[in-house]
Amino acid sequence: MSEQADKYEVEDTTSIRRYGRRTWRVHNPYITTYRHAEMVGDYLLARHKDPIHVVRIAGARAVPWLEPGDRVTVVDSLAGINDEYFLSHIRWSFGPSSPYIMDITAMRASDLFANLDNYFVIGTDRYYDPKTYLDPKRLFW
């Protein structure tokens, strides 16, 4: 971690060991303080240090009331999957001599929102702390 006035660097050694070093430079004129850069850097590290697990299922029996953004449970004993996922893509197909089926793409919910308690408190520059704020207004971006 560096503490220059215009630079904040953060890294995760476990992620570097697993996936190699990946860098992301943020050039944003609205980040004007070191603390703001720290919050953005910590958030981006937490959000992107591990890849998002994506599943694709082809030829499943159609469930016509599902929409992209819906949260579903995917269970596959052969792959060892039993988690909640958000649907990101659905393709329907049917014909006169074929069943009504769908192909879906979904992202694991815990990868997208790993820690739902780690919000920011509106009107301050502090992270949410459940011991300090009992009924906070929280913001997640």
N, C-alpha and C positions, 0 to 999 in steps of 0.2 A: 504494500500500500504506500502510495506517495502522498505527501501533503503539501504540494506546491499550491499557490493561490489559484492557478487556473487548471489544475490537473488532479484527478482522483483516479487511482487504479485499484482494482480489487481482483482477486483470483481465488480459485478453489482448487487445491492441489489434487483432491480425489478426482474431480472432473477432468483435470489436465491429464492425469495418469490414465483414465479410462478412454477419453475421446481425443486427446491431444490438445494443444493450446489453440484456442480460438479467441480472436480479439474483435472488439467492437468499439470503434471510436464514435463518441457522441459529440457533435458540434451543434449546440443549441444556444442561441442568444438569450433565451429565457431562463437558463440556469445561471444565476448571478452570484450565488454564494457557495462556499465550500460545502456547507451542510446540505444544501439542495443537491449538489453533485453527488454527495455521499448517499443520500436517500435514493436517487435515481440509479446510481451504480449498484447499490446493494439490491435494489428491486430487480434490475436487469440480470444480475448474476443469479439471484434466486430463481428467476423465471426461465433463464436459458442455459443454466449449467448442465442440465440433463436433457436429452432429447425427449420429445413428446411421443408416447407410444401410440401408434396408429394401427387400427385393424381395418381390413377390407373383407367384406363378406359378400360373396357372389351367389346368386341363385336361391336366395332365401324366400320362403313363403311371404308374399306381400302382406304388409300391415299398413293399409292405406291411411290411417289417421296419424302416422308418424310424420314429423317435419324436421328439416335441418334445425339444429339447436336443441332438440329434445334430448333429455337425459335417459339413457337406457342401461340395463344390465346385460353384459355380454358374458356368457358362460361357454367355455370350450375346454372340456376335460383333457383332450389330447394335447392342447397347447398350454394347459395350466392357467387359463384365464378365467377369472371370476371377479370382474370389476365393473364400475360404472363408467360409461362413456358418453360423450356428446356427439350426436350425429352431425356430420359436416357435409355429407353428400348422399343423396338418394337418387337412384335411377330405376324407374319402373319399366317393366316390359310385360306385354301380354299379346296374345294373338288368338285366332280362331281355334287352333289345335294345340296351343301351349298354355300352361298354367300362368296365373298372375303372380309374377315374382319381382323381387327387388334386389339390387346390388347397393350396399351401403359402405360408406367410409366413416369411421368414428375415431375420436381422440379421447384418450383416458382422462377422466375428469380430474383425478388427483395430480396429473401432470400440468394441467392448465391452471388450477387453483390449488397449489400444494398446501398452503396454510391460510385458511380463510380468516384466521384471527389476526393476521399481520397487516392490518389496514393502517392508513394514515388518519390522523385526527384533523378535521376541517378547522381552519383558523389558527393552526399552530404549525411549528416546524418539527414536531416530535412524532415519533412512531406511536401507535396505539399500545398502551400498556394496560392490561385488564386490572392490575392492582391499583392504578392511579385513576383511571376513568371508568366509572361504573356504568354510565349510560351515554356512551360517546356517539357523536355523529361521525361515521367513518366513511372514508373514500377509498375506492380501489380503482386504479386505472391500468 
